[in-house]
Amino acid sequence: MDECVNSTGSLRSPRMSGGWVQVIALSGTETVSWGVLYYAFAVFLVPMREDLGWGSAGLTGAFSLALLVAGVAGIPVGRWLDRHGPRALMTSGSTLGALLVLAWAAVDSVPLFYLVWAGIGLAMAAVLYEPAFAVVAVWFPERGARSRALTVLTFVGGFASVIFIPLASWLIGQLGWRSALVVLATILALTTIPPHALLLRARPAIPSVSHGETTAAPSRTLREALQSAAFWLLGGGFFLLMAAVVAVTIHLIPYLLGRGFSTGFAAGAAGLVGLLALPGRLIFTPLGAVVPRHIVTSLIFLLEAAAIVVLVGADTRFEVMLFVVLFGAGFGAITPARAALVADLYGPAAFGSISGVLGALVTGARALAPVGTSALVAWWGGYTPVLWFLAALAALAAALVLFANEGPRTEV
């Protein structure tokens, strides 16, 4: 039998427990992978610049290259996930990531540094949220269970910056930046390669069914998704919203300093945005199980627009903290909302491929936003008109996503 009765008398598929084992394992590996491959980079900028004499632009350019590589690689990665599952891909990605962080510790030239970070971009595509979301999509086809799994995965993963930014800083202070990277590479290898190799599984043969929930209708292919207006509305909405969000996060500290706030307060406000993203995931991700997901996502986008409007006229610390609360709550819910929307609209069969194309659009916005915003600030002569423009982008993104509900899958 595919179903059994648990101790509480409710129906439960044995396959569902296998899904939760993977979610728990991925919650840990995502935290470490994001912490080492993404968030720790900023901590190494100053010590590398002082030791090697390289400019900040040259150093950050390597990180932007990695993001672009990750975005492009996300498309074939998605197709691989749909055909072969996550185990080989994520195990190889973890191994590659650990080896390249070791190579990063030994760099002595700019070309080698860029080559290493291009490779880390490939590792990012193989181990960060996109493949983890594909696991959730195929093992949790029902909205309620999928929302719970996404909430757990992204809430735990949200601690990556809280853990690894101070950890990397402490390691650099104790060991120097090169030895610190060796330690981080070791942590990455020991905590991600074994779980990926031993615990990840291919898609279940029969979707799991929980008591009171229903099985999903057949999934759509990548071709069908690309031919739907909903996909391009979704892609446009997330592209615009991500451009606005990244622009604000990158330029928040300079903007606050320009308005007369202290360096310590500005840095503290920027740090709190990441911390307050965690409650946003606890609130908005489960809400999508009971309210249509495109409506919830549109509300998240409007929350970001409202937060930016508050920031425009922020003259007091209270107003800045209001911005932080609103912006952080919406910020934390953006990524799981995208994964849930793709699963709701198109199902699990081609989730990796569809999400990979959408992820490439989002990554493009993330890579272009910092330099584009700097150009607009110079062109318009200050941050105020730029922030109004970014608020308008977020509001437009909310409208696009609100209408990205063409032909949703009917559940029976």
ZINORRA-V688943 format. One record per run of one state. SS is the DSSP state (h for helix, s for strand, l for the rest). FROM is the first residue (numbers start at 1). LEN is the number of residues. If there is no record, write none. Layout:
BEGIN
SS,FROM,LEN
SS,FROM,LEN
END
This chain:
BEGIN
l,1,2
s,3,3
l,6,5
s,11,3
h,14,26
l,40,1
h,41,12
l,53,3
h,56,29
l,85,2
h,87,19
l,106,4
h,110,18
l,128,1
h,129,11
l,140,3
h,143,15
l,158,2
h,160,16
l,176,1
h,177,23
l,200,22
h,222,5
l,227,2
h,229,30
l,259,4
h,263,25
l,288,5
h,293,20
l,313,4
h,317,30
l,347,4
h,351,30
l,381,2
h,383,20
l,403,10
END
